[in-house]
Amino acid sequence: MHDVDPLHKFEKQFQSFVENNPNVISATQSSSHIPESAKAVVVLSPLSLRHQFPRFWVSKAYKKTIVERPERLLACSMGIAAAITMYPALFSLKTSHSKKTSLRASHVLKVHGRDWPRELLQLCKDSDEVLAAKKLEVPESWNAGDIYLSRETIEALEGSISALELGLDSIFRGPSPEQTSNRAFVALRPPGHHSHTATPSGFCLLNNAHIAIEYASETYDVTHAVVLDFDLHHGDGTQDICWKRAGFKPDEDQTEDSEYDEFGKKFAEYPKVGYFSMHDINSFPTELGYATKDNIRNASTCVMDAHDVNIWNVHLQKYETEEEFVKLYQTKYRTIFAKADEFFRTAKLAMKAEGKKFKGLTVISAGFDASEYEQASMQRHGVNVPTFFYNMFTKDALKLAQMHSHGKVLSIMEGGYSDGAIASGVFSHLIGLQNQNWIKEWGSAQVVKEIVRGCKANWKPYKTKRARDVIRIWAEEVIKLGRAMIPDFEELLFEHEVAETAAEQTAARRVTRSKKTTVNPVVPVRDSSAIPRTTTPTPVNSRRFDQKAAVSGEQGPASTVPFVEQELHSEEDEEDDEDYVYDEELNQTFNRTVEDITIDDISRHLETLDLTHANEEEQKRADEQQRPRIRPDSNAQGRTAPPSSSSGSNNYHYKIPSGSTTRHLRNSRNSRLLNFDDSDISMISHISTARGHTTRSGQTKW
């Protein structure tokens, strides 16, 4: 059972962290000067842990191919904890443990219709009996290697929906504007961007982004939203639902509906949503050698303001150096922000012309499986992004939100399947969510390695540490905070896995003593076949249920199944430290970055997020602006006309950040930061003239 306060253990551990690190005391004391509106909310979804692989009869080797696992939330917690240790006064932690929202809620049904939630619920309820008979619990047409269900999946999905609601409530509702945050990150699973209206796919059962947007429309009158998706894979489900919102009949809908014309089109629905994605065109659902023509075409669609459709897809490219990646980002990937800006501008003009009120929302589909630290099998096409990308992208998303959605940003966790990718990606993303610069050392291999040690069920602190080994000392603080975030980690992940490992070791000793070989029993599957049938080719990274693999742990005909070589957790012993090399320079530099943050005036870190009121003359000029005209300059970066402001009486513009924000970015260490221009969104310029800015006050929980 949960503690009365599910964050009690975390708060106690945080207090210990403060006491053990005097440098952060000034930072926590500064929190009383930080307005609640300036903090980023992190929403935890403990019930998401309940969705667990239920086929108890399969081999341990086969279980390792199931990468959408509860442990992903533990890795995510490590990234959250790392960000909190750097900026302890700038985050507010919340949990949705006590609230469950029905799959029949109106904002779910508007996205998925009435049939799919009902079918999903029934399959989950029936799964206990089916699984007890050692049969597959999902329909034959599904990919049983990708998707699994249990009765507890209902609770997990209900908890995820409530976490989305809590995130939106946190950024839209408060005692006053001064006490309402603008940015929220929701840590949940399973992911959602492959989920279509009535078809599950790629680990995804419900489309979290669209459900969140529908809730924001119902509850807070949001009329337009953009989804910015940086997952390695194309969010085909999210894009398909955008077509539905534009009034086009979903492919799954075979009913005769008089609302649609002879071409399968009706009036577009509100809220209107634009989808803007960067992804690998050779990965699922467009896997090389398996992709259909339609899938490739869909993942390459670029349509703006045509029949209520706004979609822009950009394909990731290979790069050799970080500087080369930055050039790609500035000249190619940033295009999606220009297109999202265009969508918002056009929507504002259209709403004004119709005499309607515009209200925007910026949503990030935050998948971390494109990370440089993701498993090699996931990135077998040689496409990835450096860790600092998540910081750059997120800061650009903030600027877009400042111009069009009053700074409101909801980030939702999508993919990411190795501990290193999730922990480092979330760390970088959250630092960006507070508009702070990413320090290169924070994403070093040594730092990431130390953090992900905490993802082992049987983790223990080092018995001895060097006094100068700042990274290891800091990482252990991070691990303790991360493991304390959700009480259910102990019951569902730590105790169970440790007990299972102990039982296996005992069994192995018995076998050794008796010198007998244990033979795995035959695994029953469906009465009709061992492998589910499907009418479409199976992508390489969509694992199927393979009988031989499930029985023996070997790879049968489906030898192309990825992730088999993946180690979900390092197999090295806790005390095995033979490959460790102490890096004096890295530790000294890392220590300086921490000290500079913790002794600095935390309130100054927020100056880059100031909102400024536009005067009437600016508002008049902004309303007269037409859609942006992109013209590349000599540096291959474009510029557009200044942005129009939001409709309504309270209008805001993004204030150009000053050249200096915090001391740790003003000193000689600037040479260690990558040289790129992050002062704007490349193709979007900002209005710098302002009459004044609001001052806000608030109080943190810590």
N, C-alpha and C positions, 0 to 999 in steps of 0.2 A: 504493500500500500504506500501511497505517497505520504510524505511529511505534511503537516498542516500547512506549512509554507514550503512548496517544492524548491524554492531557491534558497532555503535556509542553509543547506550544506555549502552551496556556492558562496553565499555571503560570508559565511564563517571562514571559508578558505580564502576569500578575497581579503578579509581583515588580516589574516595571517600573512598574506602576500605584502600588504602595506607595512605591517610590523617588521617583516624581514627585509624590506627594501626602503630605507629611510628616504631615498631620493624621490619616491613617488608620493610622499606625504604632502608636499606642497601642491602636487597636482590634484590630489583628492580634496584638499582644502579649497582649491580654486573652484571646485565644482559648484559651490554655492553662488558663484558669479556667472555660471553658465546657464543660460535660459534653456528650459526644456525643449523649446522649439529648435535649438541648435544641436540637440543630441540625435544620434541615430538609434533607432529602436531595433533590437534584435529579438525576434520572436522564435522561441523554441517550441517544437511540436513533439512532446514525449510519446504521444499515442502513435506516432509514425513508426515507432519501434515494433509495434505489434504485427506489422506485415512481415512475416518471416516465411522462408521456404519450408513447406510442410511435408514434402515427400520423404518420410522418415526411412524408407527402405533403401534409398539409393546409396551408393558408395560415397565416401568422403571426397574422393577424387572428383566425382561428378558435381558434388556440392560446390567445389571451388570454381566451377565454371559459371556459377550464378553470382554475378558481381553486383546486382542491385540488392544490397543486403543491409540489415540494420546498422552494421558497423560504420556505414557511411556517415551517419549522424554523429558518431563519436569523432571521426576525423574532422567533420565540420566544426565540432565544438573546440577542437584544438586550434583551428584558424580563428574562431571567435575569441578565444582566450588570448591568443597572441596579440590581436588587435587591441583588446582591452588593457593588456599590460603596457602597451605603448601610449595609449590615450585613455587612461582610466576614468576621466571625467566626461568623456564625450560619447559614451554609449549607455543606453538604458536597456536592461535585459528583462524580457517578459516571457511567460510560459502559458501555453494554451491547454494545460493538462486537464483542467476541470470541465471543459466545454466540448460537446460533440454536436455537430450540425448534420442533420439528416441528408442523405443523398437525394431525398425528395424535396429539398428546399427549392424555392422558386428560382434562385439564381443558378442552381445546378440544372434544373429542368429546362430553363431557357437556353442553355448551352447544349445540353445533351439529349433533349427531348424526354418523353416519359418512358419510352420502352427500354432504353439502354440502362439507366439507373436501376430499373426494376429487374432486368435480367441479371445485372451484376450482383445485386443483393441476393437474388435467389441462388445463383451459383455459389456464392460465399456460404450461404446457409446450408446448402446441400453438400458442401465439400467435406465435412467431417465424416459422413457416412461413406462417401466415395473413396476418400483417402484410407479409411479403415480397411477397405477391401483391396487396398494397394492398386488402385486405378487412378488414372490422371483425372484431376479435378477441373480441367478446362476443356472447352469444346474442341473437336477435331480440327476445326478450321483455324484455331489459334496456334501460335508458335509456342509450344510448351517449354522450350528452352529459354524463352524470353519472359514469359508471364506465368505466374503462379498465384493461387488464391487459397485462402483459408477463412474460417469464420471470423478470425481476428482481423482480417483485412478490412472488414466493415468498420471496426473501431478505428483503425489506422486512417482510413479515408475520411471518416467523420472528424477525426482530430485534425487532419490536414486542412479541411475546409474551415474549421473554426480558427486555425492558426492564420489562414489568409484573412479571415474577417478581423481578427485581432490586429493584424498588421495594418489593415486599412482604417480601422477605428482609431488606431494610434496616430495616424497622420491626418485624419480628417476631423476627429471629434476630441474635444478637450474642454476643460472648464473655461478656457479663453484661448485666443490665438497664441498668447504668450506661453501657454502650457501645452501646446499641441506640437508634436514633432513633425518634421517634414519628410523624413526618410526612414524606411523600414526594410529590413532583410528578414525573410521568413525561411527558417531552416527546416525543411520537411522532406519527406519521401513517401511513396514513389514519385518520380518526376512526372511531368504532364505534357510536354510539348509534342509528343508523337501521338497523343490521344485525339482521334477524330470525333465527330459527332456521336457515332455509335460503334466505333471500331477501336479496340485497344491495340497498342503496338509499342515495340521498343521499350518495355518495362512500364509503360504509361497506361493508366486505367481511366483517369479523369483529367481534363485539361485545366490545370490549376490557374494559368494566366487568364483564360477567358472567364472562368468562374469568379475570379477576383474582380475582374473588370465589370462583370454583370452585377456583382454585389455593390461595387462602387457606384454604379449607375442607379440601382434601386434605392440605395441608402443615402448617397451623397450627391445625386444628380449629375454625375459625370456624363458628359455627352460624347467625348472623344478620347481615345487612348492610343498610345503607340506601344508596341511590344518590341523591345530591342533584344535580340537573341544572339548570344555569343557562344552557345554550346557547339561542340565539334560537329554535331549532326544537325541536319536541316529539321526544323520544327514543322514537319509536314502537317501534323494535326492542327497546330495553331493556325497555320496558313489556310487550311481547308475551312476552318470555322470562320475565318475572315470572309471567305467567299459566301458562306451561309449568311453572315451578317449583312453582306452586300445585297442579299435577296436571292441568291442562286440556290437552287435545290440541291441538298447534299446527295452524293452518290449513293449513300446507304438508304436513302428514303425512297422506297418503291410504292408509296401510297399515292392515290389519286387525290391531289389537293387542288381545289379550284382557285386557291390564292395565286398559284403560279400560272404564267402565260404559257403559250405553246413552246417557248424556248427555255422553260424552267426558271423564270425570273419573276420576282415580285418586288414590292417596295423594300428598300433597305431598312434594316432595323437600327434602333439606337440601343446602346452606344455604338458609334462607328469606330472601327479599330483598324489601324495600319500595322502591318507586320514588316519588320526590317531585320534581316538576318545576315550573319557572316558564318560560313561553315565550310567543311570539306566536301566537295562534290563527289568524291570517290568513297565516302563512308556511308553507312546506313542513313537513310533508306535508298541511297543511290550507290550502293556497293559495287565496285568494279567487278564486272563479270556476272552480276546478278540483277543489276538495276533495270527496270523497265523504262521504256521511252517516256511514259507519263511521269514517272518519278524524277527522271533527270530534267525534264521540262519544268516540272513544278518547282524543283530546287534551284532553277535558274530564272524564274519569272521576275520580270521587272515591269510593273504597271503603276502609273500614278494618275489619280483622279480620273479614272475611267469606269463608268458604271458603278460608282461607289467602291471601287477596288483600289487599294493603296498597298502595294507589296514591292519590296526591293530586296533582292538576294545578291550577296557578294561572296565569291569563292576564295577561300584561303589559299595562299601560295607558299611554296618553300622559300627559305631564306638561309643565308650563310652566317651573317653576323647580326648583332643586335641593331647596329646602325641601319643595316639593310631592312630589317623588320620595321623600324621606326619610319623609314621612308615609305614602305608599303602601307603602313597604318595611315600616315598623313595624306597620301595621294590616292589610296584606294578604299581602305576599310572605313575611313571617316565619311565616305559618301553616304552611308546609311543615316548619319545624323543630319546631313543636308536634306535628305529625302524625308526624314521624319519631321524636320523643321518645315519643309514644304507642305506636308500633310496638315500640320497644325495651322499654318498660315491660311491655307486655302479653306480649311474648316471654319476658321474665325470669320473670314469674309462672307462665306456662305451663310453662316448662322446670323450674322448681322443683317445681311440682305433679307433674311426671312423674319427678322425681328425676334430671334430666339437668343437665349443666353448660352454662351459657350463655357464649358468647364472641362479642363483636360487632366489627364493622368499619364505619367510615364511609368511603364512597367519594364523590368529587366528579367529576361529568362536567363538566369545565371547558371550555366553549365560549365564545369571546370575540366571536362575531358579533353580539351584541346591543350591543356597545360604541358609544358616541357617535362613535368614530373609524372605525367600519366604513363601507364604501362606501355611497353613497346608494341604489344600486339594490338592495342587500340589505335596506335598511330603508325600502323604498318605501311601507310602511304607516304610517310615522311613529312607530314604536315602537323605543326604545333605552333604554340605561341609562348613567348617568354612570360615569366611570372608578372613582370611589371605591366604587361598588357592589361590585366584586370583592373589595375589602378588607373591607367590612362583612360580606358573605355568608360569606367564608372564616373570619373570626373567630367568627361564630355557629356555623359547622360545627365549629370547634375545641371550643367549649363543649359542643356536643352529644356530641362524641367523648370529652371528659373525663368526662362522666357515664355513658356507656354502652359505650365501646370502649377503655377505658384510654388514651385520648388518641390512638389509632391512626387516622390519616387517610391515605388514598391518593387523590391527585388525578391525574386522567388528562386530557390535552389532547383536546378534541373539535374544535369548529368555530373560526371566526375566519379571515377571508380577505383582509383588507387588512393591510399591514405595520403601520399605526398601531394598529389594533384589537388585533392579537396582541401587539405589543411593550408597549403601555401596559397592556393587560389582564393579561398575565403579570406585569409589574412590580407592579401593585397586588395581584394574587392572592398573590404570594410574600411581599410585606410582610405581608399578612394571615395567611399560613401561619405566620408567626412572631409573630402576635398583636400586631403593632405598628400604630400609627395611621398612616393615609395622610395625607400633607401635600398640600394642594390644589395647590400650585405644581408638584408632581412630575407632575401630570397635565395641565398647561397645554398649549395647542396648540403653543407655541414649543418646549417640552421634547420633546414627541412628534415634532415635525417634525425636530428635530436628531438624535434617536435613529434614526429610520427612514432617514436618509441612508445609514446603514451597510448597508442591505439592497440597495443597488445593487452589481452585480457589479464595476463599475469605480470604486468609491468611493475617494476620496483625501482625506487631511486638508486642511483649509483651509491655504492658503499663509501667510496672516496672520490673527491673532486679537487682539482687544483684551485687554489684561491683565485688565480688569474683567469680561470676558465669561465669567463662570463657567459658564454653561449650556453654551456651545459647547466649552469646555475639558473639562468633565466628560463631555459627550456623546461626544467623541472617545475618551476613555478607555473608555467603555462599548462603543463600536463595536469598538475593537481587541480587547477581551475577548470580545465576542460572536462576532466573526469567527474567533477563535482556538479556540473551544470544540470544533469538530468538524473534524478534518483534511480530511474529504471535501468540505467547502465549497469548498475551493480547486479540486479536480479536477472536481467535478460541477456547481458553480454558477458560480464566478468565471471560470475559464479557458474553459469551454465557451461561456458567454454572451458574454464579451468577444470570443472568436474568431468567434462567429456574427455579432456586430454588425459586426466589422471586415470580414468577408466580404460582408455586405450592403452596407456602405458602398462597398466596392470595386466590387461589381456595379452599384451605382447610378451610380458615376462612369463605368463603361464604357457604360452605357445612355445617359447624358447625352452622352458623346462621340460615340457612334454615332447618336444621335437616333432610336433604335428603341424600340419598345414591346415589353416582354416579355409574352407571353401565357401564363398559367398552364395547364398541361395538365389534361385532364379527369381527375377523381379517381374511380378505380374504387371501388365499395363492394361490398355483397353482390351476388351474381349476380341475385337476385330483385328487389331494390328499393334505392332510394337512402336511404330513411329507415326505420329499424327499426319494425316493427309492434308494437303493444301493445294490450291489451284495456282499459286504463284511460286516462283523460285525463292529459295531461302537465302537471304543475304548471309555473307560469311560471318558477320558479327551478330547475327540473330541465332542464338543457340537453340537447337532442337533437342528434344528428349531422345537420347540414343540409348537403346536397351543394352548393347554390349558395354558402352561406357559406364552406364549406371550400375551394371553388375560387377564388372571387373576393374573399373577405374581406368581402363585403357581407351585409346581412341580408335573407334571402329571406322566405318566408311566415312563418317562425318569428321575426318581428320583436319578439315579446314576450320573447325570451330576454334575461335580465338580464346584468349584468357586462360587456356589450360595450363600454360607454363607460369601463369601469374601467381606470385606469392601474396596472398591477401595480407599477411603479416610476415615480418621477417622471421626466419627460422633460427636466427642466431641466438645463442644463449645470452641472458642478460649481462653476464660478466665477460662475454667474449668481446674483447676490445682490441684485438690484435691489429686491426686495420686503422685504428684511430691515430691521427697525426695532429698534434696540437699546433694550431695556426696562430701565432702570436699577433701578427698584424691584423688578421680578421677579428680576433677577440678584442683588440684595443679599439679598432674602428667601430665595431658593434657596440662596445661599451660607451663610446662617445655619443653615438646616436641616441642611446637610451637616456643618458644623463642630460643631454641637451633638451630633450623633450620634457623630462620630468621636473627639471628645475626652472623651465621657462614659464612665462605667464600664459597659461592655457587659453585664456580668453582671447589672446591675440591670434590663436590658430583659427578662429572663426571669422576673421575679417574677410576672407575670400568668399564667405557665404552670405554676406550682407545683402539684404533686399532693399532696393531703393524705389521710392514712389516716383512715378512719372508725372510731370506737370501737364496741364491741359493742352498746351501747345504741342508737346511731344506726342501726346495721345492722339491729337488730331492728325499729325503727320504720319504716325505709325499706322493709323487706320486706313490711310490713303495708299499705303505701300501695296504694291502688287506682289505676286509670287516671286521668289528669288531667281535672279539671273546669274548662273555660274559662269565665271570666266577664269580659266586657269592663268596663273601668272608665271613668271620665269622660273619659280621654284616648284612648279607643278602643283601648287596649292591654290584652291579657288577662294573667292570671296563672294558673298551675296549682299544684297541690300540689308539694312538694319531690320531687325525683327519687329513685327507688329506686336502690340501688347494684347493681353487678355481682355476679353469683354468684361463689362461690369465696372463697378466703381473703384474697387481695389485692384490697381494694375501695377505690375512689377516688371522690372528689367534686371537682367544680370549685370552686376557691377564688375567692371574689369578689375581683377585682383592686382594688388600692388606687387611690385617686384620682389619684395621681401616679406616673409610671413613669420617664420620662426628662426631662432638663432641657429639651429642645427642645419638650416638650409642657407645661412648667410656666411658661414665660415669657409675655410679652405677646402672643406669636403665636397664642395660643388663639383670639383673635377671628377669625383667618383659617381656623380649622377649622370645619367644618360643625357646627351645634348639634344633635346627636342623641345619644340614649342608647344606648351600645353596651356597657353593663355586664352585660346579660343577653340572652337570646334572646326578649325580649318576653313570650312566653307560657310561658316556662320560668324558674322561680326556682331559686336555688342554695342549698345548705347551706353556711353560713359557719363553723359551729363545727368546730373541728379539734383533734386532740390534738397534732399536730406535722407536720412535713414532712420528706421525705427530702432528703438532700444528696448530690449526685453529682459525680464528677470524671471528667475525660476529656481528650483531647488532639486538636487539629485537625490536618489534614494541612498546613495553611499555617503 
